[in-house]
Amino acid sequence: MGLVSSQAGLEQEKEGALANLSPEERSQAILSLILQELDDDKAENVVTISLAGKSDIADAMVIASGRSQRHVSAMADKVMRRLKDAGMSRARIEGASACDWVLIDAEDVIVHLFRPEVRDFYNLERVWSEAAHTPSSASAKSDA
């Protein structure tokens, strides 16, 4: 019984560490944890996009590639495990069955893990770039 109660205490302590942070510090801690894990797992072409002022869904988006479905799967599993170990029990994952495109919702940070050709096809970096959200000169003139 002592082992179970000590494990429960560790879970509360981990969750408490994130809970005691300000929203900005919590977001940064989650982002740092994810980026460190992706670096450890040799993720390729890692891009971080700030969503501040662009979307209310999260504070940041991380996009990375794996060399194969197996690499994408392993990275996703390890990121999820690291988030759970940090007390992020509400983190969710989608697409893990195919591992062409895996989405991890870590509350303040959204993570997209792709195989390279799938990433090229969807091109999320362009969709979320500043240029994609600025009005063209033609529409700016019509608004005037």
C-alpha angles and dihedrals in degrees: 000000000000092000092053093049092047091050090050089050091052091051091052091047092051093047090045091056091060093037092057093057124094114252091258093048091046092051091048092047092052092047092049092049092051094045092049092051092048090049091049089050094051095244112183130230095003112193126183118202121192111226094189107133092004102073142004093214095085144340096242143013124211120200121188140160133226125204095238143357089271092053092048090049094049092048092049092049093049094046090050092048091049092048091050090048088053091054099262095135091157095061111124134201132205130185097027092130094066100023094206090112121006121188121200118192106203093172099244094031129047115205124200117191116188144176104243098251092048090049090051091050096052096034096194092176090067093045092054098037123113091247092059090058101044117096116250117244090251094056091042089056093048090052091055 
